[in-house]
Amino acid sequence: MLEVRQGNDLASAFAALTAWRAETVLALPGPPIGSELAQLAQLAAEHRLPAMYLRREFVEVGGFLAYGPSHTDNFRRAATYVDKILKGAKPADLPVEQPMKYELVINLKTAQALGLIISPTFLFQADEVIR
Protein backbone atom coordinates (compact mmCIF):
# COMPACT_ATOMS: atom_id res chain seq x y z
CA MET A 1 0.00 0.00 0.00
CA LEU A 2 1.27 3.46 -0.90
CA GLU A 3 0.04 6.74 0.47
CA VAL A 4 0.07 9.67 -1.90
CA ARG A 5 -0.16 13.02 -0.14
CA GLN A 6 0.37 15.31 -3.15
CA GLY A 7 -0.07 15.01 -6.89
CA ASN A 8 3.72 15.28 -7.22
CA ASP A 9 4.03 11.96 -5.37
CA LEU A 10 2.22 9.99 -8.07
CA ALA A 11 5.23 9.48 -10.35
CA SER A 12 7.39 8.12 -7.54
CA ALA A 13 4.50 5.94 -6.35
CA PHE A 14 4.22 4.35 -9.79
CA ALA A 15 7.99 3.88 -9.93
CA ALA A 16 7.74 2.00 -6.62
CA LEU A 17 4.84 -0.11 -7.92
CA THR A 18 6.91 -1.05 -10.95
CA ALA A 19 9.88 -1.99 -8.74
CA TRP A 20 7.55 -4.15 -6.61
CA ARG A 21 6.21 -5.79 -9.79
CA ALA A 22 2.64 -4.82 -8.98
CA GLU A 23 0.05 -6.33 -11.29
CA THR A 24 -2.77 -3.86 -10.69
CA VAL A 25 -3.69 -0.68 -8.84
CA LEU A 26 -6.67 0.19 -6.68
CA ALA A 27 -6.83 3.98 -6.39
CA LEU A 28 -8.80 5.02 -3.34
CA PRO A 29 -10.31 8.50 -3.26
CA GLY A 30 -8.74 11.41 -1.49
CA PRO A 31 -7.84 15.04 -2.16
CA PRO A 32 -4.51 14.45 -3.98
CA ILE A 33 -5.96 11.66 -6.12
CA GLY A 34 -9.22 13.40 -6.95
CA SER A 35 -7.45 16.44 -8.33
CA GLU A 36 -5.08 14.43 -10.55
CA LEU A 37 -7.50 12.28 -12.55
CA ALA A 38 -5.74 12.49 -15.90
CA GLN A 39 -2.23 12.15 -14.45
CA LEU A 40 -3.21 9.03 -12.52
CA ALA A 41 -4.79 7.40 -15.58
CA GLN A 42 -1.78 8.37 -17.72
CA LEU A 43 0.76 6.95 -15.25
CA ALA A 44 -1.19 3.70 -14.95
CA ALA A 45 -1.19 3.39 -18.75
CA GLU A 46 2.52 4.24 -19.04
CA HIS A 47 3.38 1.58 -16.45
CA ARG A 48 0.93 -0.87 -18.06
CA LEU A 49 -0.98 -1.35 -14.82
CA PRO A 50 -4.72 -1.92 -14.92
CA ALA A 51 -6.19 0.44 -12.35
CA MET A 52 -9.55 0.33 -10.64
CA TYR A 53 -11.19 3.43 -9.26
CA LEU A 54 -14.29 4.24 -7.24
CA ARG A 55 -15.43 7.11 -9.46
CA ARG A 56 -16.41 7.04 -13.12
CA GLU A 57 -14.54 10.29 -13.83
CA PHE A 58 -11.24 8.37 -13.80
CA VAL A 59 -12.48 6.06 -16.53
CA GLU A 60 -13.75 8.98 -18.57
CA VAL A 61 -10.19 10.39 -18.75
CA GLY A 62 -8.62 7.06 -19.74
CA GLY A 63 -8.61 4.88 -16.63
CA PHE A 64 -9.49 1.20 -16.99
CA LEU A 65 -12.37 0.42 -14.63
CA ALA A 66 -14.52 2.07 -11.98
CA TYR A 67 -16.92 0.47 -9.54
CA GLY A 68 -18.53 2.45 -6.78
CA PRO A 69 -21.57 4.36 -5.59
CA SER A 70 -23.37 6.42 -8.20
CA HIS A 71 -22.74 10.04 -7.28
CA THR A 72 -25.66 11.14 -9.46
CA ASP A 73 -28.02 8.86 -7.55
CA ASN A 74 -26.60 9.97 -4.20
CA PHE A 75 -27.14 13.65 -5.06
CA ARG A 76 -30.71 12.92 -6.15
CA ARG A 77 -31.38 11.11 -2.90
CA ALA A 78 -29.80 13.96 -0.93
CA ALA A 79 -32.43 16.25 -2.43
CA THR A 80 -35.11 14.27 -0.58
CA TYR A 81 -33.31 15.08 2.68
CA VAL A 82 -33.27 18.77 1.80
CA ASP A 83 -36.97 18.60 0.99
CA LYS A 84 -37.76 16.97 4.34
CA ILE A 85 -35.70 19.54 6.25
CA LEU A 86 -37.34 22.44 4.42
CA LYS A 87 -40.71 20.95 5.38
CA GLY A 88 -39.72 21.00 9.07
CA ALA A 89 -38.02 17.66 9.77
CA LYS A 90 -35.15 17.78 12.24
CA PRO A 91 -31.90 16.65 10.58
CA ALA A 92 -30.99 14.61 13.67
CA ASP A 93 -34.20 12.60 13.24
CA LEU A 94 -33.45 11.59 9.65
CA PRO A 95 -31.89 8.16 9.15
CA VAL A 96 -28.41 7.69 7.75
CA GLU A 97 -28.65 5.86 4.45
CA GLN A 98 -26.15 3.77 2.53
CA PRO A 99 -25.75 4.22 -1.22
CA MET A 100 -28.45 2.34 -3.08
CA LYS A 101 -27.03 2.30 -6.59
CA TYR A 102 -23.54 1.26 -7.63
CA GLU A 103 -22.18 1.56 -11.13
CA LEU A 104 -19.59 -0.32 -13.14
CA VAL A 105 -17.86 1.64 -15.91
CA ILE A 106 -15.27 0.04 -18.19
CA ASN A 107 -12.97 1.78 -20.66
CA LEU A 108 -12.64 -0.84 -23.39
CA LYS A 109 -10.07 1.20 -25.31
CA THR A 110 -7.79 1.25 -22.25
CA ALA A 111 -8.34 -2.47 -21.66
CA GLN A 112 -7.28 -3.22 -25.23
CA ALA A 113 -4.21 -0.97 -24.91
CA LEU A 114 -3.22 -2.95 -21.80
CA GLY A 115 -3.74 -6.23 -23.63
CA LEU A 116 -6.65 -7.25 -21.41
CA ILE A 117 -9.44 -9.43 -22.73
CA ILE A 118 -12.77 -8.56 -21.15
CA SER A 119 -15.42 -11.27 -21.33
CA PRO A 120 -18.68 -10.38 -23.05
CA THR A 121 -20.54 -11.37 -19.86
CA PHE A 122 -18.58 -8.82 -17.83
CA LEU A 123 -19.13 -6.13 -20.48
CA PHE A 124 -22.84 -6.90 -20.45
CA GLN A 125 -22.97 -6.30 -16.69
CA ALA A 126 -21.37 -2.85 -17.01
CA ASP A 127 -23.55 0.21 -16.65
CA GLU A 128 -21.40 1.90 -19.28
CA VAL A 129 -18.66 0.79 -21.67
CA ILE A 130 -16.46 3.52 -23.08
CA ARG A 131 -15.17 2.54 -26.51
ZAKENU-645852 format. One record per residue (C-alpha): residue number from 0; x, y, z. Coordinates in steps of 0.001 Angstrom, whole numbers. Example, Ala and Ser with C-alpha at 12.3 -4.5 7.8 and 13.67 -1.06 7.14 Angstrom:
# ZAKENU-645852
<tido marvex="0" east="12300" north="-4500" up="7800"/>
<tido marvex="1" east="13670" north="-1060" up="7140"/>
END
This chain:
# ZAKENU-645852
<tido marvex="0" east="0" north="0" up="0"/>
<tido marvex="1" east="1267" north="3459" up="-904"/>
<tido marvex="2" east="44" north="6740" up="470"/>
<tido marvex="3" east="66" north="9673" up="-1902"/>
<tido marvex="4" east="-161" north="13025" up="-143"/>
<tido marvex="5" east="372" north="15312" up="-3150"/>
<tido marvex="6" east="-73" north="15007" up="-6888"/>
<tido marvex="7" east="3718" north="15283" up="-7219"/>
<tido marvex="8" east="4035" north="11958" up="-5368"/>
<tido marvex="9" east="2221" north="9989" up="-8070"/>
<tido marvex="10" east="5233" north="9481" up="-10354"/>
<tido marvex="11" east="7388" north="8116" up="-7536"/>
<tido marvex="12" east="4500" north="5936" up="-6346"/>
<tido marvex="13" east="4221" north="4349" up="-9788"/>
<tido marvex="14" east="7990" north="3878" up="-9926"/>
<tido marvex="15" east="7738" north="2000" up="-6620"/>
<tido marvex="16" east="4841" north="-108" up="-7919"/>
<tido marvex="17" east="6912" north="-1055" up="-10946"/>
<tido marvex="18" east="9880" north="-1991" up="-8740"/>
<tido marvex="19" east="7552" north="-4152" up="-6612"/>
<tido marvex="20" east="6207" north="-5794" up="-9788"/>
<tido marvex="21" east="2641" north="-4818" up="-8978"/>
<tido marvex="22" east="50" north="-6331" up="-11292"/>
<tido marvex="23" east="-2769" north="-3864" up="-10690"/>
<tido marvex="24" east="-3687" north="-680" up="-8841"/>
<tido marvex="25" east="-6672" north="186" up="-6675"/>
<tido marvex="26" east="-6826" north="3979" up="-6389"/>
<tido marvex="27" east="-8802" north="5022" up="-3341"/>
<tido marvex="28" east="-10306" north="8497" up="-3264"/>
<tido marvex="29" east="-8738" north="11411" up="-1488"/>
<tido marvex="30" east="-7837" north="15045" up="-2161"/>
<tido marvex="31" east="-4510" north="14448" up="-3976"/>
<tido marvex="32" east="-5955" north="11662" up="-6115"/>
<tido marvex="33" east="-9223" north="13404" up="-6948"/>
<tido marvex="34" east="-7450" north="16444" up="-8332"/>
<tido marvex="35" east="-5082" north="14426" up="-10546"/>
<tido marvex="36" east="-7499" north="12279" up="-12547"/>
<tido marvex="37" east="-5741" north="12491" up="-15901"/>
<tido marvex="38" east="-2228" north="12148" up="-14455"/>
<tido marvex="39" east="-3206" north="9030" up="-12520"/>
<tido marvex="40" east="-4787" north="7405" up="-15575"/>
<tido marvex="41" east="-1776" north="8373" up="-17725"/>
<tido marvex="42" east="757" north="6946" up="-15253"/>
<tido marvex="43" east="-1189" north="3704" up="-14950"/>
<tido marvex="44" east="-1193" north="3386" up="-18749"/>
<tido marvex="45" east="2525" north="4239" up="-19043"/>
<tido marvex="46" east="3378" north="1580" up="-16450"/>
<tido marvex="47" east="925" north="-865" up="-18057"/>
<tido marvex="48" east="-976" north="-1351" up="-14816"/>
<tido marvex="49" east="-4724" north="-1917" up="-14919"/>
<tido marvex="50" east="-6186" north="444" up="-12355"/>
<tido marvex="51" east="-9550" north="328" up="-10642"/>
<tido marvex="52" east="-11188" north="3434" up="-9257"/>
<tido marvex="53" east="-14292" north="4242" up="-7236"/>
<tido marvex="54" east="-15430" north="7107" up="-9459"/>
<tido marvex="55" east="-16411" north="7043" up="-13115"/>
<tido marvex="56" east="-14540" north="10294" up="-13826"/>
<tido marvex="57" east="-11244" north="8372" up="-13804"/>
<tido marvex="58" east="-12480" north="6056" up="-16532"/>
<tido marvex="59" east="-13753" north="8978" up="-18574"/>
<tido marvex="60" east="-10190" north="10392" up="-18745"/>
<tido marvex="61" east="-8619" north="7064" up="-19744"/>
<tido marvex="62" east="-8607" north="4877" up="-16632"/>
<tido marvex="63" east="-9490" north="1196" up="-16985"/>
<tido marvex="64" east="-12373" north="416" up="-14633"/>
<tido marvex="65" east="-14524" north="2070" up="-11978"/>
<tido marvex="66" east="-16923" north="467" up="-9543"/>
<tido marvex="67" east="-18534" north="2452" up="-6784"/>
<tido marvex="68" east="-21573" north="4360" up="-5589"/>
<tido marvex="69" east="-23372" north="6419" up="-8204"/>
<tido marvex="70" east="-22744" north="10039" up="-7276"/>
<tido marvex="71" east="-25664" north="11141" up="-9464"/>
<tido marvex="72" east="-28024" north="8860" up="-7551"/>
<tido marvex="73" east="-26601" north="9968" up="-4195"/>
<tido marvex="74" east="-27143" north="13647" up="-5057"/>
<tido marvex="75" east="-30705" north="12917" up="-6148"/>
<tido marvex="76" east="-31381" north="11114" up="-2898"/>
<tido marvex="77" east="-29798" north="13961" up="-927"/>
<tido marvex="78" east="-32427" north="16254" up="-2427"/>
<tido marvex="79" east="-35106" north="14273" up="-580"/>
<tido marvex="80" east="-33311" north="15078" up="2679"/>
<tido marvex="81" east="-33271" north="18771" up="1805"/>
<tido marvex="82" east="-36972" north="18596" up="988"/>
<tido marvex="83" east="-37763" north="16972" up="4344"/>
<tido marvex="84" east="-35696" north="19536" up="6253"/>
<tido marvex="85" east="-37338" north="22435" up="4418"/>
<tido marvex="86" east="-40709" north="20947" up="5381"/>
<tido marvex="87" east="-39718" north="20997" up="9066"/>
<tido marvex="88" east="-38019" north="17664" up="9774"/>
<tido marvex="89" east="-35151" north="17784" up="12237"/>
<tido marvex="90" east="-31900" north="16654" up="10579"/>
<tido marvex="91" east="-30989" north="14609" up="13674"/>
<tido marvex="92" east="-34200" north="12597" up="13240"/>
<tido marvex="93" east="-33454" north="11588" up="9652"/>
<tido marvex="94" east="-31892" north="8159" up="9148"/>
<tido marvex="95" east="-28412" north="7693" up="7749"/>
<tido marvex="96" east="-28650" north="5859" up="4451"/>
<tido marvex="97" east="-26155" north="3765" up="2529"/>
<tido marvex="98" east="-25750" north="4220" up="-1217"/>
<tido marvex="99" east="-28446" north="2337" up="-3081"/>
<tido marvex="100" east="-27032" north="2302" up="-6585"/>
<tido marvex="101" east="-23537" north="1256" up="-7628"/>
<tido marvex="102" east="-22180" north="1563" up="-11126"/>
<tido marvex="103" east="-19591" north="-320" up="-13139"/>
<tido marvex="104" east="-17860" north="1637" up="-15909"/>
<tido marvex="105" east="-15269" north="40" up="-18194"/>
<tido marvex="106" east="-12974" north="1782" up="-20663"/>
<tido marvex="107" east="-12636" north="-845" up="-23391"/>
<tido marvex="108" east="-10066" north="1204" up="-25310"/>
<tido marvex="109" east="-7788" north="1248" up="-22251"/>
<tido marvex="110" east="-8344" north="-2469" up="-21665"/>
<tido marvex="111" east="-7278" north="-3218" up="-25230"/>
<tido marvex="112" east="-4207" north="-966" up="-24912"/>
<tido marvex="113" east="-3218" north="-2946" up="-21800"/>
<tido marvex="114" east="-3739" north="-6228" up="-23634"/>
<tido marvex="115" east="-6653" north="-7250" up="-21410"/>
<tido marvex="116" east="-9438" north="-9429" up="-22726"/>
<tido marvex="117" east="-12772" north="-8560" up="-21149"/>
<tido marvex="118" east="-15417" north="-11267" up="-21329"/>
<tido marvex="119" east="-18683" north="-10380" up="-23051"/>
<tido marvex="120" east="-20537" north="-11369" up="-19860"/>
<tido marvex="121" east="-18584" north="-8824" up="-17827"/>
<tido marvex="122" east="-19126" north="-6133" up="-20479"/>
<tido marvex="123" east="-22843" north="-6904" up="-20450"/>
<tido marvex="124" east="-22973" north="-6296" up="-16690"/>
<tido marvex="125" east="-21370" north="-2854" up="-17010"/>
<tido marvex="126" east="-23549" north="209" up="-16650"/>
<tido marvex="127" east="-21400" north="1900" up="-19282"/>
<tido marvex="128" east="-18663" north="788" up="-21667"/>
<tido marvex="129" east="-16456" north="3516" up="-23082"/>
<tido marvex="130" east="-15171" north="2544" up="-26508"/>
END
